[in-house]
Amino acid sequence: MKKEIIKVELKNGLEATPAAMLVQVASTYDSKIYLQSEDGTVKVNAKSIMGMMSMGLLAGENVVVTAEGNDEDAAVEGIAQYLSGKNPVK
């Protein structure tokens, strides 16, 4: 299992369109991927659009990204790149 704290650097946080794009990025990996609020109160499947929309992450917030599977390192890196405003390439 790979776990990393990542700062959301998307201009408008994870509103509808960025959340949908994050789900698309997460869905390219075989690993199970979860995003969790830094205080641990909310944990959602990164491949679920409803889950991602419910998180309501704002720009500047930290999120814990956890991945488990055969491509967990690449999955966490891809999510980190996306949340930092870069386009991940797989």
C-alpha positions as CSV (number, residue, x, y, z in Angstrom):
1,M,0.0,0.0,0.0
2,K,1.2,3.5,-0.9
3,K,0.1,6.5,1.0
4,E,0.9,10.2,0.5
5,I,-0.4,13.6,1.6
6,I,-1.0,15.9,-1.4
7,K,-1.9,19.6,-1.5
8,V,-4.7,20.4,-3.9
9,E,-3.4,23.1,-6.2
10,L,-6.2,23.2,-8.7
11,K,-7.4,26.8,-9.1
12,N,-11.0,26.1,-8.1
13,G,-10.4,23.0,-6.0
14,L,-12.4,19.8,-6.9
15,E,-15.6,21.3,-8.3
16,A,-17.7,19.3,-10.8
17,T,-15.4,19.2,-13.8
18,P,-12.1,18.7,-12.0
19,A,-13.7,16.0,-9.9
20,A,-14.9,14.2,-13.0
21,M,-11.4,14.5,-14.5
22,L,-9.8,13.1,-11.4
23,V,-12.2,10.1,-11.6
24,Q,-11.0,9.6,-15.2
25,V,-7.3,9.7,-14.1
26,A,-7.9,7.3,-11.2
27,S,-9.8,4.9,-13.5
28,T,-6.8,4.4,-15.7
29,Y,-5.1,2.5,-12.8
30,D,-5.8,-1.0,-11.7
31,S,-5.2,-0.2,-8.0
32,K,-7.9,0.7,-5.5
33,I,-7.4,4.4,-4.8
34,Y,-8.9,6.4,-2.0
35,L,-8.8,10.1,-1.1
36,Q,-9.2,11.0,2.6
37,S,-9.6,14.3,4.3
38,E,-6.5,15.2,6.3
39,D,-8.4,14.9,9.6
40,G,-9.7,11.4,8.6
41,T,-13.4,12.2,8.7
42,V,-14.1,11.6,5.0
43,K,-12.8,8.8,2.9
44,V,-14.0,8.2,-0.7
45,N,-13.2,5.9,-3.6
46,A,-11.3,8.1,-6.2
47,K,-13.0,6.2,-9.0
48,S,-16.5,7.3,-7.8
49,I,-17.8,10.6,-9.2
50,M,-20.4,10.9,-6.4
51,G,-17.7,10.3,-3.8
52,M,-15.4,12.9,-5.3
53,M,-18.1,15.4,-5.5
54,S,-19.1,14.9,-1.9
55,M,-15.5,15.7,-0.7
56,G,-15.7,19.3,-1.8
57,L,-11.9,19.8,-1.7
58,L,-10.8,23.4,-2.0
59,A,-7.6,24.8,-3.4
60,G,-4.9,24.7,-0.8
61,E,-6.3,21.8,1.2
62,N,-4.3,18.7,1.9
63,V,-5.7,15.3,1.1
64,V,-4.4,11.8,1.9
65,V,-4.2,9.6,-1.2
66,T,-3.9,5.8,-0.7
67,A,-3.5,3.2,-3.4
68,E,-3.3,-0.5,-3.2
69,G,-2.5,-2.8,-6.1
70,N,0.0,-3.7,-8.7
71,D,0.4,-0.1,-10.0
72,E,0.0,1.7,-6.6
73,D,3.1,3.8,-7.0
74,A,2.1,5.1,-10.4
75,A,-1.5,5.6,-9.2
76,V,-0.4,7.9,-6.3
77,E,2.0,9.7,-8.6
78,G,-0.7,10.3,-11.3
79,I,-3.2,11.6,-8.7
80,A,-0.5,13.8,-7.2
81,Q,0.3,15.3,-10.6
82,Y,-3.3,16.0,-11.4
83,L,-4.0,17.6,-8.0
84,S,-0.9,19.8,-8.4
85,G,-2.3,21.1,-11.6
86,K,-0.2,19.0,-14.0
87,N,-1.5,16.5,-16.5
88,P,-0.4,13.0,-15.5
89,V,0.8,10.8,-18.3
90,K,0.4,7.0,-18.0
